[in-house]
């Protein structure tokens, strides 16, 4: 039986854009965080950049290709590789955890998008841990909490469950795209609201972000970078207990606040 000491936590991380790989501050924070974690046997990651219903799983064979789902960056980012080991055992396990009658689609060619491979390339640079990506099948916080709860047993099997997004993501409203850009008021306000709700374990407050969070809708004109948080909270042993906010601050004016839950 697994014990508290060998159970993997669950994470919500800000994944950044490809230039995160060249930012010594944030990449250093992610690398140090990964070193503090138990070494996972596998990683299951839900990225903001794959919204698909029903629940879908990425290709799971060895050396899954990357998805270069971004534009306007230097050429070397489109040549990066992250060839991870076979994750087919994890894919079969995740599929078996879904409710009876709820289909799971296995994409045989869909690779890891930048919401998965950019942070993982920093956290586990050797690419020696199996990685499976799961789609974000809904934006309903309570359905995602239930999905995260269904995935919770994976943590006792050595699997690191990650929701990958960005706590604020109002790209259309940014004026300065430099890494050290000053955060606009809507980004700061949403970040502080979320930090407070997370510190109190107030899941219902977090779920009511559309009506209760300051900075909306500018902080999230579309919500896919926020909602992976609920996969993480659902996978927590107790979703309403405060997690450990491991990273804070801003990058390109967007909140990089990230969370670890027991």
Secondary structure as GFF3:
##gff-version 3
##sequence-region A 1 262
A	DSSP	beta_strand	10	14	.	.	.	ID=ss1
A	DSSP	three_ten_helix	18	22	.	.	.	ID=ss2
A	DSSP	alpha_helix	24	36	.	.	.	ID=ss3
A	DSSP	beta_strand	42	51	.	.	.	ID=ss4
A	DSSP	beta_strand	56	57	.	.	.	ID=ss5
A	DSSP	three_ten_helix	75	79	.	.	.	ID=ss6
A	DSSP	alpha_helix	88	97	.	.	.	ID=ss7
A	DSSP	beta_strand	105	106	.	.	.	ID=ss8
A	DSSP	alpha_helix	114	123	.	.	.	ID=ss9
A	DSSP	beta_strand	130	136	.	.	.	ID=ss10
A	DSSP	alpha_helix	141	151	.	.	.	ID=ss11
A	DSSP	three_ten_helix	152	157	.	.	.	ID=ss12
A	DSSP	beta_strand	159	165	.	.	.	ID=ss13
A	DSSP	three_ten_helix	171	173	.	.	.	ID=ss14
A	DSSP	alpha_helix	185	200	.	.	.	ID=ss15
A	DSSP	alpha_helix	203	207	.	.	.	ID=ss16
A	DSSP	alpha_helix	209	212	.	.	.	ID=ss17
A	DSSP	alpha_helix	224	235	.	.	.	ID=ss18
A	DSSP	beta_strand	244	247	.	.	.	ID=ss19
A	DSSP	beta_strand	250	251	.	.	.	ID=ss20
A	DSSP	beta_strand	254	255	.	.	.	ID=ss21
A	DSSP	beta_strand	258	261	.	.	.	ID=ss22
###
